[in-house]
Amino acid sequence: MELIIESLPRLLSGTWLTIQITVLSVLFGLCLAVPLALLRLSRNWLVQAPTYAFIFFFRGTPLLVQLFLIYYGSGQFVPELQRVGLWTLFREAYFCGVLTLTLNTAAYTAEIIRGGIMGVPKGEIEAARACGMRGALLYRRIVLPKAFRLAWPAYTNEVIFLLQATSLVSIITLMDLTGVAGTIAERSFAFFEMYLTAAAIYLVLVYGVLFVFKRIEYRISGHLREVKPSRGPSVEAADIR
Amino acid sequence: MQGYGPLLIEGFKVTVMVGVLSMALAMVIGMFGAWAKLSASPAMRWAAGVYTTVVRGVPELVTMLLVYYGVPTLIQDIAGAFGYDIRVDFNSFLAGVATIGFIYGAFSTEVFRGAYLAVPRGQIEAARACGMSRTLAVRRILLPQMWRFALPGLGNVWMVLMKATALVSVIELEELMRAAETGAQATRLPFNFYLAAACLYLVLTAASMALLHRLEVWANRGIQHGT
């Protein structure tokens, strides 16, 4: 027990890295996912096919393979990467970890957003067209806001999945929460205590994220609520994934 | 693949085996879990609730490390406290199957619970009114229909589970990922080997998608679709 308290500062610094990686990948992933979803919905076969291939690859293979492919696989192209000046980036486990997680979550999120876009009622688009909106304006004002609202619960699951998936970066030597717990456990042989503590911290993080996302969901669906004395959002276990 | 092709194929077989066995285990656990979640006893409901909440809130990797490295040391510590000096080592194949089955049992619990709730209550009442016993009604009316509702959810669980089997390479099981690692280190061609592994996983994904589609068509035979 005192070992757990003793190592708590180090575990918390690992937790900070976990949070950093999660936030970075979620933000970059989302930036990438929206254009991907739009390309995926394109009617042009030449645009749609490569997008689908990208999404199929990142959704169809384990994250661990993707991580190794980028982190260790880049080692096979050192001269080429050096020539274009990218080797300093690919040498860093941090960069490779964030890059892999970003591409992975972008693929999953793109499919979620695509589902949202396809769920936008036709009538709303027709109404917007009748008001004279089209192209980017139509998407910015009508389609995307609605699509995000529809996709939000699924997106919540994806973010939680990503948060848990960051634990894999410990395998490529990063000292995130899992990495720190593993290192301390190997020195002290307190495997059970350390991994249990890490698990508890992950649980707190996951339910923290869930709480925030449910609050946002509550806010963005204000117009859909029945008018009645509100009790605020409730966080339920059944909402994960 | 410089002679490492057969090794990859061997690993691929182990991956499929771990996947299928842990899926079977996950479905058994899921059935019991759903039964506990829907049972009248508050203690059972609470236990199942804690199980699904905790397991789904912790990363698979941490659970796996906890079971594979944590539980043996815990057993040794407890045995040590009683004055016994024993060494516990888990077989990595069994530990992998057990852990993955345990984790995805929580996910299939939710799937089965949803499927059970999706079967209209009136049908069970009707079956009982026709004189079927409780078990007969479950076997003839409830279970066949539960499959239909559970199949898409179970398909998702299978897809995620299959990819999670890559994690058992961390606990030193000679599956596809581990075979790719061996090949990559020996030949210094990591990109080629991990790409080959990725392609094999893609083959598995594509085959599963096709099979699931067939299964869903089969499970939905005799259902008339609206519109």
Interface residues (C-beta under 8 A of the other chain):
Chain A: F56 F57 R59 G60 T61 P62 L63 L64 V65 Q66 F68 L69 Y72 G73 S74 G75 Q76 F77 Q164 A165 T166 S167 L168 S170 I171 T178 A181 G182 A185 F189 A190 F191 F192 E193 M194 Y195 L196 A198 A199 Y202 L203 V206 Y207 A237 A238 I240 R241
Chain B: G49 T52 T53 V54 R56 G57 V58 P59 E60 L61 V62 T63 L65 L66 Y69 G70 V71 P72 T73 L74 D77 F107 E110 K163 A164 T165 A166 L167 S169 V170 M177 A180 E181 A184 R188 L189 P190 F191 N192 Y194 L195 A197 A198 Y201 L202 T205 A206
